[in-house]
Amino acid sequence: MGRNDDAWAVLFERHKILHEVEHNGFFEISANEIRTVREPRLMAKFDHHSNLPEVFRRNHLSILPISRNRYIIGTFNAYQTVKYDTKRSPVPVSFPSGITTIEPANLYSESAALHCAYVTGMIDRLVAEKSLPTVSGRMSSDSFAFSIETKDGNRHGISVSNSQVEVDAGYETENYMLLIEAKKESTRDFLIRQLYYPYRLWSAKTHKEVKPVFFTHSNDVFSFFVYEFTDSLNYNSLQLLTEQHYIVEHEDISLADIHNLISKHSVIPEPALPFPQADSFTRVVDLMNLLFEQDLSKEQITSNYNFDSRQTNYYTSAGMYLGFIERLRNDQGEVAFTLTEQGVRVMRLPYKEKYLALTSTILSHQVFRRIFQETVQMGHLPERHRIVEIMRLCNLYRVGQESTYFRRAQTIEKWIEWIFRLPIL
């Protein structure tokens, strides 16, 4: 249980919130009431469904701001699922030779990724028109009303007055206004409010068509999801118009490059650390990106990014297994994580060198190397039982039960698949 879980448990008991929602359909709470247990800025901003406190998730609840100092809680369908089209290769774009203040391989903040997307022409490509950056930052929502779906299939009316709105970037073209919500990680969902409130604000301020855009920068791939609200009064009328993925042109990675790694680097002894249970290596790289920017406590990772508590444990442990992440105690005495010197060095490398270094580290472990080599020989991944057989021969640390071997085998499969996708990128 994190601090938000504990604090919300106190508020739910004090204000009988579940009883109020059950009988009235909602409960309104003030920032001052929240502040009696913890700062509202830490207690009421949940960008992803996984960030919600346990009492919210268990009871299918969400929270939305309705003014500068009030929030509404109900069984609202507040989040939008994101599904990446993994069959679509990112489109290469060139980086302007005259730009010296942006390094495409070292974009460790949302603003840096957006600046790179703009100067490479990605923003213009979204609507096939020349764009100019015009708005960003925090602003007031003005007043508007809307309806939102509830878990039982009904609709609930909500009125908003001068709530705080934040726009990561806004770009104006001849016919459109693009409002972008940006994340420095791949995600499974996002809070629709982050697009809807800015959409309502700017739709009332410009005659141009406002296009809400959700953007992620993960594993050096720039992903854009362009939406429209088919009914401006309906929070849940979000429809995906187009999905576009780009990558800054770089020196290609070939399968020969990966084979060359194996010939140059020997196998290392298996560390006395838990064998990874982290099925997405993309998420491992995302976490390293976040830690490159700053050290993060376990609670910060779980509360602010698209990781739940269990995933935070899994992915930090995976980074530690590879030697990229280490655990520490921060100034508040909390468990926190930082990049090792090796992790920092790898993340500073240019694109090709970075991904080859990540691959080399994975394949320095005997179990991954042997399964990679068998995959090359057979043209496909070995069957799960064969992977488990190889795992047993590699003296993995504290992997004893049969079920544990099979769960960890899935991680091996996914990491090997990640390596084989690199030559495509």
Phi, psi and omega in degrees: 000130177269179181297321178297320178300312181296316183293318179291328176300321178295314183293322179296321179288315183297318186258005180051048188296318180298320178297316181295318180294319180296322184268331184247348181090349181195170172214131176260140181223142183269159176298324179294323178293321177294321184297342179294341179244329180189160182298131181303325181297336178265343189258347190228014179244103182233093186292336181229153181302325181294340180283342184299142175300157184305319183295330176288311183297318183296329184249015175058044183251154172224166180227138179227144174284142176239354173197187178295334187225019177222150181226155177239136181245134178193179179275058186273143171275087191263350188245152179246128178288141176246127177236117179279135176279094186288348179276349183264116179285142179293145181278126178288138175231150182273151178260131183301131183293335184278353182272123181244351185260003176235130175251109185303332181273356182229068181248093189249024172215159179298318182294320179296318179296320179292320177300317179295318179299323182289311186290339177270359176086008180297319182298316179299324183292335184299324181235009179056039175218151177292135183240159174227138177289131184231326183223152172189163176098192183270145181203172181265144186284346194063201184244137176199165179232155180202170173244152181224143179290146174248167186298335181272007177091358177273183178234147180234134179274137180227138175247134181243138179221109175057043172284155178285135179237142176232130178246120179292322176195140175232134182232136181249135174242187181299324186242350189227159168239116179262124178246119189248130169256123189245145175225142180264042180195157170288147184224159175263341179198174173209161179281117183303327180310325184294340172258324188289314181298313175298324178299314180294321180298308187278340174296331179275351185253344182224149177278350181282156179289127180269124179248113176283136183228129173258131188231135173230148174237110186217131181053038179066013175257131179263115184245128181239132175242108182266125185243172165219149170264112184289339176225110186297341180267359184246110181304327186263015182271019181293125179233135179283126178267314181204151177236123183231139179232135181228160174214141178289134182307138182211170177293129185295149172260129179248162176297328177297324177299319182290320176297324179297326177300317183296321181289334184268332188243130181276166178287141178260158175298144180293128182289155177277060182224155179304135177291140189301140166233075185214094194289340181252109177290334173305320181289329175298315179294321176303314180297320177297322175301314181296319182284339174295326181286320182192155172293146183227139173283163177303318181294322179296318179297315184289324185276331190250346183234175187277054176232133168272177188301317181295317180295324176302316177297313183298313188280327173293321178296321178298317178295325178291320178302321182276352179086013182264337186232146173225155182267146176211180172249128179278184184297338179269004180079011181274152171293126181223172184226147180219159174284140172287172176302321178296317179298317179296316181299315181296317184289344178272352184287155171300166190310300187299313181297324181296311184286332173289325177293320177297316179296317180301320180294318177299312186282357173284348176268128189305319184296319179291319182297314183295321181287324175299313182296320177294324178297317178298315183295319185269341183084004177200164179297143173298159175297156184304319182295328177290320177300316179297322178299316178294319179303318182296331182278350188256010174053053179290149186284118173052043170250097189250313186284149180302317181296326179293318177302316183289326176294316180292331179299327179295322176299316179300314179304312185292322179290322177294320176300320178300316179298317182290341176280341184300315179300335178288320180290000000 
